[in-house]
Amino acid sequence: VAIGGEQTGIYPQTSPGGWNVIGRTPRRLFDPEQAPPALLQAGDCVRFHPITRAEFETLAG
């Protein structure tokens, strides 16, 4: 999860992007086996909140 100006983005993988990385998400945002394959749709409102390492590992599966 990173901030660039007035936007927040979620990188799909580790990569140089120039934005300020502020955290990680345990959620899989794209899964071609699911319908729909994308967890988020255009216009969705997302809130981020801190979780513990144990919560991260549980949510990551």
C-alpha positions in Angstrom: 0.0 0.0 0.0 1.5 3.3 -1.1 0.7 7.0 -1.2 1.5 9.2 -4.2 0.2 12.8 -3.9 -3.5 12.6 -3.1 -3.8 9.0 -4.2 -3.4 5.7 -2.5 -2.5 2.6 -4.5 -1.8 -1.1 -3.9 1.1 -2.5 -5.7 0.4 -6.0 -7.1 4.0 -7.1 -6.4 7.2 -5.7 -5.0 8.5 -3.1 -7.5 10.1 0.3 -7.7 7.3 2.9 -8.1 8.4 6.1 -6.5 5.4 6.3 -4.2 5.8 6.2 -0.4 5.1 2.7 0.8 3.1 2.7 4.1 2.1 -0.9 4.5 1.0 -4.2 3.1 -2.3 -6.0 2.6 -2.8 -9.7 3.2 -5.8 -9.7 0.8 -5.4 -11.2 -2.7 -6.7 -8.5 -5.0 -6.9 -10.5 -8.2 -7.8 -14.2 -8.5 -8.7 -15.5 -12.0 -10.5 -18.4 -10.4 -13.1 -16.1 -8.7 -16.1 -14.4 -10.2 -15.5 -11.5 -10.5 -11.7 -12.0 -10.5 -11.0 -8.6 -9.0 -11.7 -7.9 -5.3 -12.2 -4.2 -5.9 -14.2 -2.4 -8.6 -13.8 1.2 -10.0 -15.4 3.6 -7.6 -15.0 1.4 -4.5 -14.2 3.2 -1.3 -11.4 1.4 0.7 -10.3 2.1 4.3 -7.0 0.8 5.7 -6.4 0.1 9.3 -3.5 -1.4 11.2 -3.5 -5.1 12.1 -1.1 -7.4 14.0 1.3 -9.8 12.3 -0.9 -12.7 13.5 -4.0 -11.1 11.9 -2.0 -10.5 8.7 -1.0 -14.2 8.6 -4.5 -15.4 9.3 -6.0 -13.2 6.6 -3.3 -14.2 4.1 -4.2 -17.8 4.6 
